[in-house]
Amino acid sequence: MIKDKIKTIGSLDVVLTDEDGKIKEKFTVPNLVVQTGRNYIAHRMTGAGNTTMSHMGIGTDNTAAALGDTTLGTETARVSLTSATNDANVVTYVATFNPGTPATANAITEAAIFNAASSGEMLCRTVFDVVNKGTSDTLSITWTISNS
């Protein structure tokens, strides 16, 4: 008997740079594809009406990511994706939170991908150690999701 188990996994690369482009912090962290994200993937496989993932949000809540999450704990900013590409079984989303986004300095601890500028369906969420983003800093996140 053939047993085929598809597993969707991912990670994100986080890079914080100062106003001169100097890297202040850089790390990689795993993510969780939440239940709404799993439902989204299944709907897209049948051509059902869900819109494409288009935005990334960040926030300041450090509550562990859970399968039932549908929003960030405390969202502080959401931006349009800089790019979304796919190659074989890998999808890569990139977003940049430029200086002034969010408008005040924040201790960023969470990130997620959504299919809308506000509300929308969440594909995945992760929580990580504090990234202190000042108002003149740039935060770049590259999120890679693959099916294995």
DSSP file (Angstrom, degrees, kcal/mol; ACC not computed):
  #  RESIDUE AA STRUCTURE BP1 BP2  ACC     N-H-->O    O-->H-N    N-H-->O    O-->H-N    TCO  KAPPA ALPHA  PHI   PSI    X-CA   Y-CA   Z-CA
    1    1 A M              0   0    0      0, 0.0     2,-0.4     0, 0.0     0, 0.0   0.000 360.0 360.0 360.0 135.0    0.0    0.0    0.0
    2    2 A I        -     0   0    0      2,-0.0     2,-0.5     0, 0.0     0, 0.0  -0.730 360.0-167.0 -87.4 130.7    1.3    3.4   -0.9
    3    3 A K        -     0   0    0     -2,-0.4     2,-0.6     2,-0.0     0, 0.0  -0.972   6.5-177.9-119.2 117.1    1.2    6.1    1.8
    4    4 A D        -     0   0    0     -2,-0.5     2,-0.6     2,-0.0    -2,-0.0  -0.954   1.7-177.1-118.4 115.9    1.8    9.6    0.6
    5    5 A K        -     0   0    0     -2,-0.6     2,-0.5   143,-0.1    -2,-0.0  -0.944  10.3-158.0-116.5 115.1    1.8   12.3    3.2
    6    6 A I        -     0   0    0     -2,-0.6     2,-0.4   141,-0.1   141,-0.0  -0.776  11.1-169.9 -89.3 132.1    2.2   15.9    2.0
    7    7 A K        -     0   0    0     -2,-0.5   141,-2.8     2,-0.0     2,-0.6  -0.988  12.9-149.9-126.0 128.4    3.6   18.2    4.6
    8    8 A T  E     +A  147   0A   0     -2,-0.4    25,-0.3   139,-0.2     2,-0.3  -0.867  29.4 164.7 -98.1 120.1    3.7   22.0    4.2
    9    9 A I  E     +A  146   0A   0    137,-2.8   137,-3.2    -2,-0.6     2,-0.3  -0.864   6.8 170.3-130.7 163.6    6.6   23.5    6.1
   10   10 A G  E     -A  145   0A   0     21,-0.4    21,-1.8    -2,-0.3     2,-0.3  -0.985  16.4-162.2-163.1 173.4    8.3   26.8    6.1
   11   11 A S  E     -AB 144  30A   0    133,-2.2   133,-3.1    -2,-0.3     2,-0.4  -0.970  15.1-137.5-154.9 162.5   10.7   29.3    7.6
   12   12 A L  E     -AB 143  29A   0     17,-2.8    17,-2.2    -2,-0.3     2,-0.6  -0.988   5.9-143.5-131.8 143.5   11.5   32.9    7.4
   13   13 A D  E     -AB 142  28A   0    129,-2.9   129,-2.3    -2,-0.4     2,-0.5  -0.906  20.4-161.8-100.9 123.5   14.7   34.9    7.2
   14   14 A V  E     -AB 141  27A   0     13,-3.1    13,-2.0    -2,-0.6     2,-0.4  -0.916  10.0-179.8-111.5 129.1   14.5   38.1    9.2
   15   15 A V  E     -AB 140  26A   0    125,-2.6   125,-3.0    -2,-0.5     2,-0.5  -0.985   7.2-168.5-132.5 123.0   17.0   40.9    8.5
   16   16 A L  E     -AB 139  25A   0      9,-2.8     8,-3.2    -2,-0.4     9,-1.6  -0.947  12.1-178.2-110.5 124.9   17.0   44.2   10.4
   17   17 A T  E     -AB 138  23A   0    121,-2.7   121,-2.4    -2,-0.5     6,-0.2  -0.902  20.2-127.3-122.7 152.7   19.2   47.0    9.0
   18   18 A D    >   -     0   0    0      4,-2.4     3,-2.1    -2,-0.3   119,-0.1  -0.217  45.3 -83.2 -86.1-176.6   19.9   50.5   10.3
   19   19 A E  T 3  S+     0   0    0      1,-0.3    -1,-0.1     2,-0.1   118,-0.1   0.688 130.3  53.0 -64.0 -17.9   19.5   53.7    8.2
   20   20 A D  T 3  S-     0   0    0      2,-0.1    -1,-0.3     0, 0.0     3,-0.1   0.369 120.5-106.2 -96.4   4.0   23.0   53.2    6.7
   21   21 A G  S <  S+     0   0    0     -3,-2.1     2,-0.3     1,-0.3    -2,-0.1   0.518  70.7 146.8  85.5   5.7   22.2   49.7    5.6
   22   22 A K        -     0   0    0      1,-0.1    -4,-2.4     2,-0.0     2,-0.4  -0.605  54.5-115.3 -77.5 131.1   24.3   48.0    8.3
   23   23 A I  E     +B   17   0A   0     -2,-0.3    -6,-0.3    -6,-0.2     3,-0.1  -0.530  35.9 174.5 -70.5 122.1   22.9   44.7    9.5
   24   24 A K  E     +     0   0A   0     -8,-3.2     2,-0.3    -2,-0.4    -7,-0.2   0.734  69.4   3.7 -95.1 -30.6   21.8   45.0   13.1
   25   25 A E  E     +B   16   0A   0     -9,-1.6    -9,-2.8     2,-0.0    -1,-0.4  -0.983  59.5 175.8-158.5 143.5   20.2   41.5   13.4
   26   26 A K  E     +B   15   0A   0     -2,-0.3     2,-0.3   -11,-0.2   -11,-0.2  -0.941  17.5 140.2-154.6 128.7   19.8   38.5   11.1
   27   27 A F  E     -B   14   0A   0    -13,-2.0   -13,-3.1    -2,-0.3     2,-0.4  -0.983  37.8-126.6-161.0 166.7   18.2   35.1   11.9
   28   28 A T  E     +B   13   0A   0     -2,-0.3   -15,-0.2   -15,-0.2    -2,-0.0  -0.960  25.8 179.7-121.0 139.6   16.0   32.3   10.5
   29   29 A V  E     -B   12   0A   0    -17,-2.2   -17,-2.8    -2,-0.4    99,-0.1  -0.994  26.9-115.5-140.0 143.6   13.0   30.9   12.4
   30   30 A P  E     -B   11   0A   0      0, 0.0   -19,-0.3     0, 0.0     2,-0.2  -0.322  31.1-148.0 -73.1 162.9   10.5   28.1   11.5
   31   31 A N        -     0   0    0    -21,-1.8     2,-0.5    95,-0.1   -21,-0.4  -0.761   8.3-125.2-125.2 172.8    6.8   29.0   10.9
   32   32 A L  E     -E  125   0B   0     93,-1.9    93,-2.1    -2,-0.2     2,-0.8  -0.986  12.9-141.8-120.6 124.7    3.4   27.3   11.4
   33   33 A V  E     -E  124   0B   0     -2,-0.5    91,-0.3   -25,-0.3   -25,-0.1  -0.787  32.8-143.9 -81.1 112.3    0.9   26.9    8.6
   34   34 A V     >  -     0   0    0     89,-1.0     4,-2.2    -2,-0.8     3,-0.4  -0.205  22.6 -99.5 -77.5 169.2   -2.3   27.6   10.5
   35   35 A Q  H  > S+     0   0    0     32,-3.3     4,-2.7     1,-0.3     5,-0.2   0.881 124.3  53.0 -59.5 -40.8   -5.6   25.9    9.9
   36   36 A T  H  > S+     0   0    0     33,-0.5     4,-2.2    31,-0.4    -1,-0.3   0.865 109.5  51.3 -63.7 -31.9   -7.0   28.8    7.8
   37   37 A G  H  > S+     0   0    0     -3,-0.4     4,-2.3    86,-0.3    -2,-0.2   0.895 109.2  48.8 -68.1 -41.2   -3.8   28.5    5.7
   38   38 A R  H  X S+     0   0    0     -4,-2.2     4,-2.1     2,-0.2    -2,-0.2   0.908 112.8  48.0 -64.2 -41.9   -4.3   24.7    5.2
   39   39 A N  H  X S+     0   0    0     -4,-2.7     4,-2.6     2,-0.2    -2,-0.2   0.905 109.7  53.9 -63.0 -41.4   -7.9   25.4    4.2
   40   40 A Y  H  X S+     0   0    0     -4,-2.2     4,-2.5    -5,-0.2    -2,-0.2   0.922 107.7  49.7 -58.0 -47.2   -6.7   28.1    1.8
   41   41 A I  H  X S+     0   0    0     -4,-2.3     4,-1.7     1,-0.2    -1,-0.2   0.923 111.5  48.6 -60.6 -45.3   -4.3   25.7    0.1
   42   42 A A  H  X S+     0   0    0     -4,-2.1     4,-0.8     1,-0.2    -1,-0.2   0.909 111.8  49.4 -62.3 -42.3   -7.0   23.1   -0.3
   43   43 A H  H ><>S+     0   0    0     -4,-2.6     5,-2.5     1,-0.2     3,-0.9   0.904 109.0  52.2 -64.0 -40.8   -9.4   25.7   -1.8
   44   44 A R  H ><5S+     0   0    0     -4,-2.5     3,-1.1     1,-0.2    -1,-0.2   0.836 100.9  62.3 -65.2 -31.3   -6.8   26.9   -4.2
   45   45 A M  H 3<5S+     0   0    0     -4,-1.7    -1,-0.2     1,-0.3    -2,-0.2   0.770 110.1  40.1 -65.6 -24.8   -6.2   23.4   -5.4
   46   46 A T  T <<5S-     0   0    0     -3,-0.9    -1,-0.3    -4,-0.8    -2,-0.2   0.339 117.9-110.2-104.3   5.7   -9.8   23.2   -6.6
   47   47 A G  T < 5 +     0   0    0     -3,-1.1    -3,-0.2    -4,-0.3    -2,-0.1   0.632  59.0 165.8  77.3  12.8   -9.8   26.8   -8.0
   48   48 A A      < -     0   0    0     -5,-2.5     2,-0.4    -6,-0.2    -1,-0.2  -0.216  51.8 -88.6 -63.3 160.4  -12.2   28.0   -5.2
   49   49 A G  S    S+     0   0    0      2,-0.0    -1,-0.1     0, 0.0    -5,-0.1   0.222  76.0 130.6 -62.9   5.9  -12.5   31.7   -4.8
   50   50 A N        -     0   0    0     -2,-0.4     2,-0.1   -10,-0.1     3,-0.1  -0.336  54.6-124.3 -66.2 141.8   -9.8   32.7   -2.4
   51   51 A T        -     0   0    0      1,-0.1    70,-0.1    64,-0.1     3,-0.1  -0.446  34.9 -86.9 -82.5 159.8   -7.6   35.6   -3.4
   52   52 A T        -     0   0    0     -2,-0.1     2,-0.2     1,-0.1    -1,-0.1  -0.270  47.4 -95.7 -65.1 146.1   -3.8   35.3   -3.6
   53   53 A M        +     0   0    0      1,-0.2    62,-0.3    -3,-0.1    -1,-0.1  -0.475  57.4 157.8 -61.0 130.1   -1.6   35.9   -0.6
   54   54 A S        +     0   0    0     60,-2.1    27,-2.9    -2,-0.2     2,-0.3   0.502  42.7  50.8-138.2 -11.3   -0.6   39.5   -0.9
   55   55 A H  E     -GF  80 114B   0     59,-2.2    59,-2.8    25,-0.3     2,-0.4  -0.944  51.4-152.4-139.1 154.8    0.5   41.0    2.4
   56   56 A M  E     -GF  79 113B   0     23,-2.4    23,-2.5    -2,-0.3     2,-0.3  -0.991  16.3-163.3-125.8 137.8    2.7   40.4    5.4
   57   57 A G  E     -GF  78 112B   0     55,-2.6    55,-2.1    -2,-0.4     2,-0.3  -0.859   3.3-162.7-118.5 154.4    2.0   41.7    8.9
   58   58 A I  E     +GF  77 111B   0     19,-2.5    18,-2.8    -2,-0.3    19,-1.5  -0.918  15.1 167.3-129.6 159.3    4.2   42.1   12.0
   59   59 A G  E     -GF  75 110B   0     51,-1.9    50,-2.6    -2,-0.3    51,-1.4  -0.901  40.6-113.2-159.1-173.3    3.3   42.6   15.6
   60   60 A T        +     0   0    0     14,-2.0     2,-0.4    -2,-0.3    15,-0.1   0.217  69.9 110.5-120.3  12.3    4.3   42.6   19.2
   61   61 A D        -     0   0    0     13,-0.2    12,-0.2     1,-0.1    13,-0.1  -0.769  43.8-166.9 -92.2 133.6    2.5   39.6   20.8
   62   62 A N        +     0   0    0     -2,-0.4     2,-0.2    65,-0.1    -1,-0.1   0.175  40.0 134.0-105.9  18.6    4.8   36.7   21.9
   63   63 A T        -     0   0    0      1,-0.1    10,-0.1     3,-0.0     3,-0.1  -0.506  69.8 -96.5 -64.3 132.5    2.0   34.2   22.4
   64   64 A A        -     0   0    0     -2,-0.2    -1,-0.1     1,-0.1     2,-0.1  -0.139  41.9-101.4 -53.0 142.5    3.1   30.9   20.8
   65   65 A A        -     0   0    0     -3,-0.1     2,-0.3    62,-0.1    -1,-0.1  -0.417  44.9-167.6 -63.8 140.5    1.7   30.3   17.3
   66   66 A A    >   -     0   0    0     -3,-0.1     3,-2.1   -34,-0.1   -31,-0.1  -0.954  34.0-114.3-134.8 152.4   -1.2   27.9   17.3
   67   67 A L  T 3  S+     0   0    0     -2,-0.3   -32,-3.3     1,-0.3   -31,-0.4   0.807 114.7  54.2 -54.1 -34.4   -3.1   26.0   14.6
   68   68 A G  T 3  S+     0   0    0    -34,-0.2    -1,-0.3   -33,-0.1   -34,-0.0   0.416  78.1 126.9 -84.8   2.0   -6.3   28.0   15.3
   69   69 A D    <   +     0   0    0     -3,-2.1   -33,-0.5     1,-0.1    53,-0.1  -0.327  23.8 166.3 -61.2 139.0   -4.7   31.4   14.8
   70   70 A T        +     0   0    0      1,-0.3     2,-0.3   -35,-0.1    -1,-0.1   0.430  65.8  25.2-127.5 -10.9   -6.5   33.7   12.4
   71   71 A T  S    S-     0   0    0     50,-0.1    -1,-0.3    51,-0.0     2,-0.1  -0.930  88.2 -91.9-143.0 165.5   -4.8   37.0   13.2
   72   72 A L        -     0   0    0     -2,-0.3     3,-0.4     1,-0.1    -2,-0.0  -0.500  38.5-121.0 -71.7 154.2   -1.6   38.3   14.8
   73   73 A G  S    S+     0   0    0      1,-0.3     2,-0.2   -12,-0.2    -1,-0.1   0.947 100.5   1.4 -63.6 -48.9   -1.9   38.8   18.5
   74   74 A T  S    S-     0   0    0    -13,-0.1   -14,-2.0    -3,-0.0    -1,-0.3  -0.714  81.1-158.0-141.6  85.3   -1.1   42.5   18.3
   75   75 A E  E     +G   59   0B   0     -3,-0.4   -16,-0.3    -2,-0.2     3,-0.1  -0.452  18.6 171.4 -70.4 132.9   -0.6   43.7   14.7
   76   76 A T  E     +     0   0B   0    -18,-2.8     2,-0.3     1,-0.4    27,-0.3   0.591  65.0   4.7-113.9 -19.6    1.5   46.9   14.4
   77   77 A A  E     -G   58   0B   0    -19,-1.5   -19,-2.5    24,-0.1    -1,-0.4  -0.974  51.0-168.0-162.8 150.2    2.0   47.0   10.6
   78   78 A R  E     -G   57   0B   0     -2,-0.3     2,-0.3   -21,-0.2   -21,-0.2  -0.983  14.8-179.4-142.3 132.4    1.0   45.3    7.4
   79   79 A V  E     -G   56   0B   0    -23,-2.5   -23,-2.4    -2,-0.3     2,-0.1  -0.894  34.0 -97.0-129.1 158.3    2.6   45.8    4.0
   80   80 A S  E     -G   55   0B   0     -2,-0.3    16,-0.4   -25,-0.2   -25,-0.3  -0.437  52.5 -96.8 -66.7 146.7    2.1   44.5    0.4
   81   81 A L        -     0   0    0    -27,-2.9    14,-0.3     1,-0.2     3,-0.1  -0.427  21.1-146.7 -64.4 139.6    4.4   41.7   -0.5
   82   82 A T  S    S-     0   0    0     12,-3.0     2,-0.3     1,-0.3    13,-0.2   0.866  80.7 -10.1 -72.3 -38.5    7.5   42.9   -2.4
   83   83 A S  E     -C   94   0A   0     11,-1.5    11,-2.4     2,-0.0     2,-0.3  -0.989  52.1-163.6-157.0 157.0    7.4   39.6   -4.3
   84   84 A A  E     +C   93   0A   0     -2,-0.3     2,-0.3     9,-0.2     9,-0.2  -0.927  25.8 166.0-143.2 116.5    5.8   36.2   -4.4
   85   85 A T  E     -C   92   0A   0      7,-2.5     7,-2.8    -2,-0.3     2,-0.4  -0.874  19.5-155.0-130.6 160.6    7.5   33.5   -6.5
   86   86 A N  E     +C   91   0A   0     -2,-0.3     2,-0.3     5,-0.2     5,-0.2  -0.995   9.9 178.1-137.4 147.7    7.3   29.8   -6.9
   87   87 A D  E >   -C   90   0A   0      3,-2.6     3,-1.9    -2,-0.4     2,-0.4  -0.898  66.8 -48.4-148.7 113.6    9.7   27.2   -8.1
   88   88 A A  T 3  S-     0   0    0     -2,-0.3     0, 0.0     1,-0.3     0, 0.0  -0.447 126.9 -15.1  57.8-114.7    8.8   23.5   -8.1
   89   89 A N  T 3  S+     0   0    0     -2,-0.4    58,-1.7    -3,-0.1     2,-0.4   0.156 119.2  92.9-104.4  19.1    7.4   22.9   -4.6
   90   90 A V  E <   -CD  87 146A   0     -3,-1.9    -3,-2.6    56,-0.2     2,-0.4  -0.949  50.3-168.6-120.8 130.3    8.7   26.1   -2.9
   91   91 A V  E     -CD  86 145A   0     54,-3.2    54,-3.0    -2,-0.4     2,-0.5  -0.952   8.9-162.6-112.9 135.2    6.9   29.4   -2.6
   92   92 A T  E     -CD  85 144A   0     -7,-2.8    -7,-2.5    -2,-0.4     2,-0.4  -0.977   4.8-171.1-123.6 124.9    8.8   32.5   -1.5
   93   93 A Y  E     -CD  84 143A   0     50,-3.0    50,-3.5    -2,-0.5     2,-0.4  -0.925   4.9-168.5-111.5 137.2    7.2   35.6   -0.1
   94   94 A V  E     +CD  83 142A   0    -11,-2.4   -12,-3.0    -2,-0.4   -11,-1.5  -0.989   8.9 171.7-127.7 135.6    9.3   38.8    0.5
   95   95 A A  E     - D   0 141A   0     46,-2.2    46,-2.6    -2,-0.4     2,-0.4  -0.992  16.1-154.1-140.5 149.1    8.2   41.9    2.3
   96   96 A T  E     - D   0 140A   0    -16,-0.4     2,-0.9    -2,-0.3    44,-0.2  -0.989   5.2-157.8-127.0 126.8   10.0   45.0    3.5
   97   97 A F  E     - D   0 139A   0     42,-3.4    42,-2.2    -2,-0.4     3,-0.1  -0.861  28.2-156.1-101.6  97.3    8.9   47.2    6.4
   98   98 A N    >   -     0   0    0     -2,-0.9     3,-2.1    40,-0.2    39,-0.1  -0.064  34.8 -63.8 -70.4 169.6   10.6   50.5    5.5
   99   99 A P  T 3  S+     0   0    0      0, 0.0    37,-0.2     0, 0.0    -1,-0.2  -0.284 127.4  29.0 -51.8 137.9   11.6   53.3    8.0
  100  100 A G  T 3  S+     0   0    0     35,-1.5    35,-0.1     2,-0.3    36,-0.1   0.404  88.6 133.8  88.1  -2.2    8.5   54.7    9.5
  101  101 A T  S <  S+     0   0    0     -3,-2.1     2,-0.2    36,-0.3   -24,-0.1  -0.937  79.6  25.0-124.6 107.6    6.6   51.4    9.3
  102  102 A P  S    S-     0   0    0      0, 0.0    -2,-0.3     0, 0.0   -25,-0.1   0.610 101.5-130.7 -68.7 170.5    5.3   51.0   11.9
  103  103 A A  S    S+     0   0    0    -27,-0.3     2,-0.3    -2,-0.2    -2,-0.1   0.725  87.1  42.2 -68.1 -23.8    5.3   54.7   12.8
  104  104 A T  S    S-     0   0    0     30,-0.1    29,-0.1     1,-0.0     2,-0.1  -0.821 101.3 -84.9-120.1 161.8    6.8   54.2   16.3
  105  105 A A        -     0   0    0     -2,-0.3     2,-0.3    27,-0.0    29,-0.2  -0.392  53.7-171.7 -62.4 140.6    9.6   52.0   17.5
  106  106 A N  E     - H   0 133B   0     27,-2.1    27,-2.2    -4,-0.1     2,-1.1  -0.979  34.8-130.2-140.0 148.9    8.4   48.5   18.3
  107  107 A A  E     - H   0 132B   0     -2,-0.3    25,-0.2    25,-0.2     2,-0.2  -0.800  39.4-155.4 -93.7  88.8    9.6   45.3   19.9
  108  108 A I  E     + H   0 131B   0     23,-2.5    23,-2.3    -2,-1.1   -48,-0.2  -0.487  31.8 155.2 -74.8 131.9    8.6   43.0   17.0
  109  109 A T  E     +     0   0B   0    -50,-2.6    19,-2.5    -2,-0.2     2,-0.3   0.358  56.0  44.1-135.8  -0.1    7.9   39.4   18.0
  110  110 A E  E     -FH  59 127B   0    -51,-1.4   -51,-1.9    17,-0.2     2,-0.3  -0.988  50.4-177.6-149.5 155.9    5.5   37.9   15.4
  111  111 A A  E     +FH  58 126B   0     15,-2.0    15,-2.3    -2,-0.3     2,-0.3  -0.984   5.5 177.3-150.3 155.3    4.8   37.9   11.7
  112  112 A A  E     -FH  57 125B   0    -55,-2.1   -55,-2.6    -2,-0.3     2,-0.4  -0.981  25.0-125.0-154.9 161.2    2.1   36.4    9.4
  113  113 A I  E     +FH  56 124B   0     11,-1.7    10,-2.8    -2,-0.3    11,-0.6  -0.937  31.6 178.7-113.5 136.4    1.1   36.2    5.7
  114  114 A F  E     -FH  55 122B   0    -59,-2.8   -59,-2.2    -2,-0.4   -60,-2.1  -0.830  36.3-132.5-131.9 166.9   -2.4   37.3    4.6
  115  115 A N  S    S+     0   0    0      6,-1.1     2,-0.3   -62,-0.3     5,-0.1   0.056  87.6  47.6-107.6  24.3   -4.4   37.6    1.4
  116  116 A A  S    S-     0   0    0      3,-0.3     3,-0.1     5,-0.2    -2,-0.1  -0.990  81.4-116.1-158.0 159.2   -5.7   41.1    2.2
  117  117 A A  S    S+     0   0    0     -2,-0.3     2,-0.3     1,-0.2    -1,-0.1   0.740 107.4  12.3 -70.5 -23.6   -4.5   44.6    3.3
  118  118 A S  S    S-     0   0    0     -3,-0.0    -1,-0.2   -63,-0.0     2,-0.1  -0.979 130.4 -11.7-149.4 152.7   -6.7   44.1    6.4
  119  119 A S  S    S+     0   0    0     -2,-0.3    -3,-0.3    -3,-0.1    -4,-0.1  -0.392  82.8 129.4  54.4-128.2   -8.4   41.1    7.9
  120  120 A G        -     0   0    0     -5,-0.1     2,-0.4    -6,-0.1    -1,-0.1  -0.094  67.2 -46.1  77.4-179.9   -8.3   38.4    5.2
  121  121 A E        -     0   0    0    -70,-0.1    -6,-1.1   -85,-0.0     2,-0.5  -0.725  51.2-136.2 -91.3 137.0   -7.2   34.8    5.5
  122  122 A M  E     - H   0 114B   0     -2,-0.4    -8,-0.2    -8,-0.2   -82,-0.2  -0.796  16.3-173.8 -92.4 130.5   -3.9   34.0    7.4
  123  123 A L  E     -     0   0B   0    -10,-2.8   -89,-1.0    -2,-0.5     2,-0.3   0.901  67.2 -13.6 -85.6 -49.7   -1.7   31.5    5.7
  124  124 A C  E     -EH  33 113B   0    -11,-0.6   -11,-1.7   -91,-0.3    -1,-0.3  -0.985  55.5-160.0-154.1 160.1    1.0   31.1    8.4
  125  125 A R  E     -EH  32 112B   0    -93,-2.1   -93,-1.9    -2,-0.3     2,-0.3  -0.988   7.2-175.3-142.8 147.2    2.2   32.8   11.6
  126  126 A T  E     - H   0 111B   0    -15,-2.3   -15,-2.0    -2,-0.3     2,-0.4  -0.985  12.5-150.8-142.0 155.3    5.4   32.7   13.6
  127  127 A V  E     + H   0 110B   0     -2,-0.3     2,-0.3   -97,-0.2   -17,-0.2  -0.967  24.1 168.8-123.5 141.0    6.7   34.0   16.8
  128  128 A F  E     -     0   0B   0    -19,-2.5     3,-0.1    -2,-0.4   -99,-0.0  -0.890  41.1 -66.6-145.0 172.4   10.4   34.9   17.5
  129  129 A D  E    S-     0   0B   0     -2,-0.3    -1,-0.1     1,-0.2   -21,-0.0  -0.229  75.6 -72.0 -60.4 154.8   12.7   36.6   19.9
  130  130 A V  E     -     0   0B   0      1,-0.1     2,-0.5   -23,-0.1   -21,-0.2  -0.192  41.9-165.5 -55.9 132.2   12.4   40.4   20.1
  131  131 A V  E     - H   0 108B   0    -23,-2.3   -23,-2.5    -3,-0.1     2,-1.3  -0.979  15.0-146.1-115.3 111.9   13.5   42.5   17.1
  132  132 A N  E     - H   0 107B   0     -2,-0.5     2,-0.8   -25,-0.2   -25,-0.2  -0.659  18.3-169.6 -84.7  95.0   13.8   46.1   18.2
  133  133 A K  E     - H   0 106B   0    -27,-2.2   -27,-2.1    -2,-1.3     2,-0.1  -0.769   4.7-157.9 -90.5 111.6   12.8   48.0   15.1
  134  134 A G    >   -     0   0    0     -2,-0.8     3,-1.4   -29,-0.2   -34,-0.2  -0.346  33.7-101.5 -78.7 168.2   13.5   51.7   15.4
  135  135 A T  T 3  S+     0   0    0      1,-0.3   -35,-1.5   -36,-0.1   -34,-0.2   0.717 123.2  46.3 -67.1 -20.4   11.7   54.2   13.2
  136  136 A S  T 3  S+     0   0    0    -37,-0.2    -1,-0.3   -36,-0.1     2,-0.1   0.418  96.1  98.5-100.3   1.6   14.7   54.6   11.0
  137  137 A D    <   -     0   0    0     -3,-1.4     2,-0.4   -39,-0.1   -36,-0.3  -0.460  64.1-139.3 -85.7 159.6   15.3   50.9   10.6
  138  138 A T  E     -A   17   0A   0   -121,-2.4  -121,-2.7    -2,-0.1     2,-0.5  -0.983  10.7-160.1-118.0 130.7   14.3   48.6    7.8
  139  139 A L  E     -AD  16  97A   0    -42,-2.2   -42,-3.4    -2,-0.4     2,-0.4  -0.955   8.7-171.8-113.0 119.1   13.0   45.1    8.5
  140  140 A S  E     -AD  15  96A   0   -125,-3.0  -125,-2.6    -2,-0.5     2,-0.4  -0.931   0.6-171.3-113.0 133.0   13.1   42.6    5.6
  141  141 A I  E     -AD  14  95A   0    -46,-2.6   -46,-2.2    -2,-0.4     2,-0.5  -0.987   8.6-169.3-127.1 126.4   11.4   39.2    5.8
  142  142 A T  E     -AD  13  94A   0   -129,-2.3  -129,-2.9    -2,-0.4     2,-0.5  -0.971  13.2-164.8-112.6 117.4   11.8   36.4    3.3
  143  143 A W  E     -AD  12  93A   0    -50,-3.5   -50,-3.0    -2,-0.5     2,-0.5  -0.909   2.7-167.2-110.9 121.6    9.3   33.6    4.0
  144  144 A T  E     -AD  11  92A   0   -133,-3.1  -133,-2.2    -2,-0.5     2,-0.4  -0.932   5.4-177.8-113.3 128.1    9.8   30.2    2.3
  145  145 A I  E     +AD  10  91A   0    -54,-3.0   -54,-3.2    -2,-0.5     2,-0.3  -0.987   7.1 177.6-125.9 131.1    7.1   27.6    2.3
  146  146 A S  E     -AD   9  90A   0   -137,-3.2  -137,-2.8    -2,-0.4     2,-0.5  -0.949  25.7-134.7-134.5 154.9    7.5   24.2    0.8
  147  147 A N  E      A    8   0A   0    -58,-1.7  -139,-0.2    -2,-0.3   -58,-0.1  -0.920 360.0 360.0-104.8 128.9    5.6   21.0    0.4
  148  148 A S              0   0    0   -141,-2.8  -140,-0.1    -2,-0.5  -143,-0.1   0.361 360.0 360.0-130.0 360.0    7.4   17.8    1.1
